[in-house]
């Protein structure tokens, strides 16, 4: 009798442990707006819409770098004082000309990389300047770190810089075979300028239902690269040396199961509507402080006229943010529809996810300020006992 009781209690314990593990695995998270935020004052020659935002934690200080829409300047703000501490100015021509400044990367204050007609190395004070010549691979673009709502985080390990690239060509003429051969990223040796392609390509069924936008976002974590495509519910994980990208299905609740595609004979207006108002995925960010990922999601938007369509190039009325765990399992999704924000200008900091509220449709909009709400990761009340 005693033996039977022990067995029953053991089975009960296993059952309770199993249920506990299931509950733990099912824990949902949401993003909650904090009372804390940021506001950086802009001068009369600068825009509060950023072409690229980078965050840097160095020592006990935190900095936000902003690439100005109206110039080649990069502004550096101190997050604690919320004051401008440096304005880095770069010429297109001359001895220190970069050409058109496409993007920048700040691994440290004494190491700033500029992406223009070539790759340039400088520092916070501008005392050092070095041109790193390299030849981009044929049929692929120069490196990009941000294009509109698509951010691509680089990786820097020693002298090896890993950056995202895009297949060059008219979308209407591209085929799946070309996508299968086009690398999504390549490495640049900062010492020699030598370039090496990664074995990462588009999903081999990306165009099976018709043409789709080729934009994608990249989040970097240690030696891994996580790709999120505009028109794909999956996330793809790989390393620079591994040709096999692991696909992880993580659909948004706010997007249709079958994402829209285009025919090759669509009009330019139909292409514009697709890229600006059709449902899609945007940037993905890695939060190293909480070991989660945030993927921005853009549902379908109704547009009544061309003016409303053009506005979607810079501002959207609402969006959502997926929260994904270290294994990219979906932990939750937060709809951002309470007030007009600017999700194209966002970054992850020590305290959480910062999303700009510098949107002309916002009641507190001030064109002289670049401001951000702080969103903190919280366990959903629905999952708590």
Secondary structure, DSSP 8 states (H G I E B T S, - for coil): -HHHHHHHHHHHHHHHHHHHHHHHHT--EEEEEEEEEEEEE--TTS-SSEEEEEEEEETTEEEEEEEESSSS-EEEEETTTTEEEEEE---SSSTT--SS--EEEEEETTEEEEESSSEEEE-TTS--EEEE-----TTB---BSEETTEEB--EEETTEEEEE--B-S-GGG--HHHHHH--SEEEEETTT--EEE-S----TTTTTTSB----EEEEEETTEEEEEETT-SEEEEEETT----EEEE---TTS-SS---B-TT--HHHHHHHHHHS-EEEEEEEETTTTEEEEEEE------SHHHHHHTTT--S-EEEEEE-TT--EEEEEEE-SS--EEEEEEEETTEEEEE---TTSTT--TTEEEEEEEEEEE-GGG--
